[in-house]
Amino acid sequence: MTVKNPFDLTGKVAVVTGGNGGIGLGMVKTMAQAGASVAIWGRNPEKNEKAVAEAVALGGGEVAAFPVDVLDPASQDQAMADTLKKFGRVDGLYANSGVSGSSGRTGFLDRTDQEWRDLFAVNLDGVVKSFRLAGDHMVERAKNGDPGGRLIATSSVASVDGAAFNEHYGASKAALNGMMRAIAVELARYGITANNILPGYIVTDMTAKAMSNDKFLTNVGKRIPVRRFGQPEDFGGLAAYLLSDLSSYHTGQTFTIDGGYTIF
């Protein structure tokens, strides 16, 4: 008898918001290579198309993209309906969409109320909507005899470290950490797990400005024990593990992927 590879994700369906670039695309590629069908939710049609082509070229599961603005609840409703129409189910939703709070040297005392609201609208409110959509679907499946599901949020080491001049970003990510622990307890009865991923300094479009600063590269680089900055592909293995049945007893946790930065 042939025993299925426990990391074979054939038959699983994942949604990755912000999956058309950076960490999200790193997740998409690995999960698709492992056999999963993946729906990319992204706002930029050109980036969506390019991301699908990159993932499909690696072989594996089917990959499709849907235009989504996480700030627009109706846009997310439509994307979930389209995803379910195409793939029939959603086994895992990776809430990866987010914005950086970096705004020069503007700090806590000078931060405007609007800056706080705008950032939280994306980094927290948009995530809440995504998880409610996926959670409703997963709970309904469980009630019909098909339990299980994965909710994963991309948080940040800024949620646990002091991020000067970026306190609103750190606060939004810390809110995710607390919310996910509560969701993990509440939805466990349906076989649904909820976990956070905390990236350190990763080479993406979002960090391009910092990565072009020689002073930043020198000062931060020497604080990373593995002596390199992270790459989007560094998140693929964890994404695949969390979608697999192997992670069914692993919930309410934060996974830090930072090359050892926060422990040094």
Steps between C-alpha positions, in 0.01 A plus 500: 500500500631845408501743792438863411782742574372702800630816334307430180239776491302360207132573559567792734400854405671808639423870468788745536411866526782715367623183333621679187837598646744480789434258784156414365637386166767297677218315677298458182789343308586239761140398569429468128815293450377270778179442306258751652265714298563863588291814459696823496304800622673817384411855402736542202385304190843505337674373812229236538557372148877495543474318834274231353744446213796465739319251721358293213843478337625304802243226450257355751152616591278746318550871574250776426482868591204714596494881516450603863525821698508395866368845595177423314281238672294448184821428306592231750148354490525468123847349514388233744198418287720476189757288682238254623344485154835408345648272766197384699653554844760691700721307742729784601497877485829685534432864586819649364383837364635793694669836483814632664465780749833655411460873449838659546560628852136555592458355848230423751450857625457638149299215346165617367177321581448438129838326466400261780161431346635449148762249610268304730239486223737288292709314757216407736153573360579346161633188669192470721276502192710235324494271801126539551436397142728198523383414850133500399579259218713272720244486780224420253711216361565370850130497581448294186754240609816647344691666785834675469648824380800726537508873572846656484589867547822666393594705803850643563784498751400866543209364703738388775803727450509876543452659158585868545319732258285206398286451807170486311632215285623308805168557673301370202710183488481449877123516466520214250697292749235537768211450262644178361539344844133572571391359165711189559307425819158591363516304175698198617177300542460509122849371432617848399845617604619862519863608505722802439818532298744769616746596225820683578682706239407351164600615152171610339357802321377626836851509643674621184566848639664366815697242306650776285637680808861400568482605865193284553658203326812524716332562835219247462691241300756443774217432747367205299677181614458319168672799335249569227164665451198281445352412162132434415586134434597462866127497584395227259578203723303636794207590276490145364527347846215710636274400209582131542326255732825479698421834668150409621608512868707816466294810574508836675873543441736756350768377261795738479704490180777755541834320474537528877471881510267518800706267719837663442 
